Amino acid sequence: MSAPHPGLTASTGNPLAAGGAPATARHRLPWRVRFEQPERPPRRAAWLILAAVAAVLVAALALAVDTGAVQRLDLRLLTQLHARLAGSGVLHAADETADWVSQWLGPGPHLLPLTLLVSVLAVRAGRLRLALFVPLCFALGLAGESLLKDAVGRARPNLYPDMAVVTGPSFPSGHAVGAICAVAVPLVVAACLTHRRSLRYTLVGLALAAVAAIDLARLVLAVHWPTDVIAGNLVGIAVCGALAAALGIPLPRAAAATAGETPAGSGPRHLAAFWDRVDPSRPEADRGVEGNRRLTSIAGMALVPVLTGVALSGVLFGWSPALHFFLGFVAIPLTVLKLASTGYRFVAYYLRRDRAYRTAGPPTAIPRVLAPLLVVSTVGALVTGVVLFVQGTKHGVFSTLHTDSAVVFIVLVVVHLAIHARTAWVASAADLSTPATNPHTTTRWAMVVAAGVAGLVLAAGLTFAVPWHV
């Protein structure tokens, strides 16, 4: 899903893809409009990677849902949620709202008009791949959810019969799958078809809000376990990623600005000037130095969502300590990879005096000052977290050290991300556009994927096999 394809004019959205119909065909029958050019194979790989990661996570959850640790975690999360709603006196209102959300935003025939409307809009804009993408996501998402439910056969919680009772298998949540495939996809595709920035942001915001509302509604009604809802969202993402790769849907990119708007991606001038001073975005002349920069950027981009989850689960540690440890273990191999890539450049510049790295130069002043503090706080937070997991406690000296180092780490990571966000994004995008046959590109992505898989295996093996108790 993306902004208008380069084959379309930014001002009218007429189908002018290579070899496409002339502009006058806009009001003719749909079969007079040809397909826009598909995305290049190297960029399709990004969709495949997204689908593969989501599928692996679904498979891991499917294998883990029958274990005692996952069942206890799911039960604790549901009972604590309802205890808080009842204690706040809003349980009845939450029940009615959740029931309304489940009926009207859940997958079903009532969502077909939205799917058909967006498909028609995509056809009129000459985006036939997007026009096929929307209904196929709807159909394949529901089909995949049904097959998985029969394969796993997990029983529903139905803890509160006075609120709702649903029969049939529980894993994954069909409403959570539909939230991605039947609600979020049409809204995001509609956002890709418009040139008004405010409308794009509104539609994407509505898509995110709808997914969150549907997921929470299924938990409030207690007709699904939390892992069912997570798996449902992942199934939807896997279906969308695989289908986008098959159809050649372009990756998200900035849309052309309409008259009177700031060009997309330019950003405020003062922010661009800040980035130019503290972290200039420029490719390195030497292939080895540029490869190191891209590896560091890709690993950093992969770490952002994982570390966000670690931080949020740490704030809610008492609610779900196992989730905090699980995400922390996932982050360890990716963090080691990123420290290794930056450490290699440090050694090459300061100790080995490598000519290519010396020519590339050191970071600017602010990153050079923050880097040692960030490394120390990172290692401190990870090591003390592992020690607390082994000890099975949240008290003592290591608990204090973990909390203090984690607070420093979070502050420094936010500053680090603000400084390097543009460079990381540009370098990662440049690597995606490199031909897939380039062995260096393949090696970099293989290292990041291997680190992510190693983190998942480590986390699953420790948190599920060795249940942690406060």
Buried (B, 14 or more C-beta within 10 A) or exposed (E): BBBBBBBBEEEBBBBBBEEBBEEEBBEEEEEBBBBBBBBBEBBBBBBBBBBBBBBBBBBBBBEBBEBEBBBEBBBBBBBEBBEEBEEEEEBEEBBEBBBEBBEEBBBBEEBEEBBBEBBEBBBBBBBBBBBBBBBBBBEBBBEBBBEBBEEBEBEBBBBBEEBBEBEEBBBBBBBBBBBBBBBBBBBBBBBBBBBEBEEBEBBBEBBEEBBEBBBBBBBBBBBBBBBBBBBBBBBBBBBBBBBBBBBBBBBEBEBBBEEEBEEBEEEEEEEBEBBEEBBEBEEBEBEBBBBBBBBBBBBBBBBEEBBEBBBEBBEEBEBBBBBBBBBBBBBBBBBBBBBBBBEBBBEBBEEEEBEBBBEBEBBEEBBEEBBEBBBBBBBBBBBBBBBBBEEEBBEEEBBEBBBBBBEBBBEBBEBBBBBBBBBBBBBBBBBBEBEBEEEBBBEBBEBBBEBBBBBBBBBBEBBBEEBBEE
